[in-house]
Amino acid sequence: MAPESRSAPVTGTIADAVHAQPAVDQLVAAFARMSGFFLTAGTAGTALKLITSLATEMVAPTSGAGISMLDGSGARMTAAATGEVVEEADSLQYQLGAGPCLTAWADRVVVRVDDFGTDQRWPEWSRRAARLGLASSLSAPLVAGTQALGAIKIYGARPGICGQREEHLLSMFSSQAAMLLAHMRAADDAERVSGLIAESLRGRDVINLAKGIIMARDRVDERGAFLILASTARNQNVPVRRVAERVAMSTVPRRR
């Protein structure tokens, strides 16, 4: 009889895992470490490494864990992995456009594969993943609110490393991990917006400085100074800020 391979909705609760106290203890410890990360100035990269590390600690022994997300161009990528074999197995899924991790991500379900040798859902991927020395896997989506941010997966070198207990563990763990990643993404977005605002303010400052220089040099009022900047920019086909920077730099003594 073939080992069970299945997909399960993400509906895990603490009660689902309470039959095994060590599992609850593992989750509490993992949640505490992730919650602590909210209070630090950690980067998204550090958060991803923390999540994959915690995942391998919860389910042992494993061949590694990884997180799949989208890169800046919208392509699927492995954002974090505990080893090269994880990256290679993930890369096969991206190349083939099929595999347990991608299914977990797209369908927002936990996907368990007990044995790559008998599972028929992704035959080409399973066959090639087995050549890497892998035999089983467990994948869960990273869902925050209405967004599926990606998926986390664990690979095993032997069949059946994960059962129902591990499904519940990874399901609950992935929901907390998704919250952490959503938090980090929001922080990164806010930082980018702040950077754009700062850049805008710097542009405004250099234009004001240039206007002051022109007013003193050419004895014109503020409006006249800006018209000179604008006219020069139009004639040279460059932004007003570029002209303003040149005016400002013209006052800096040259080294001999």
Secondary structure as UniProt FT lines:
FT   STRAND          6..9
FT   HELIX           14..17
FT   TURN            18..19
FT   HELIX           21..38
FT   HELIX           44..58
FT   STRAND          64..70
FT   TURN            72..73
FT   STRAND          76..81
FT   HELIX           84..96
FT   HELIX           100..107
FT   STRAND          109..113
FT   TURN            116..118
FT   HELIX           123..131
FT   TURN            132..133
FT   STRAND          136..144
FT   TURN            145..146
FT   STRAND          147..156
FT   TURN            159..160
FT   HELIX           164..218
FT   HELIX           222..236
FT   HELIX           240..249
FT   TURN            250..251
//
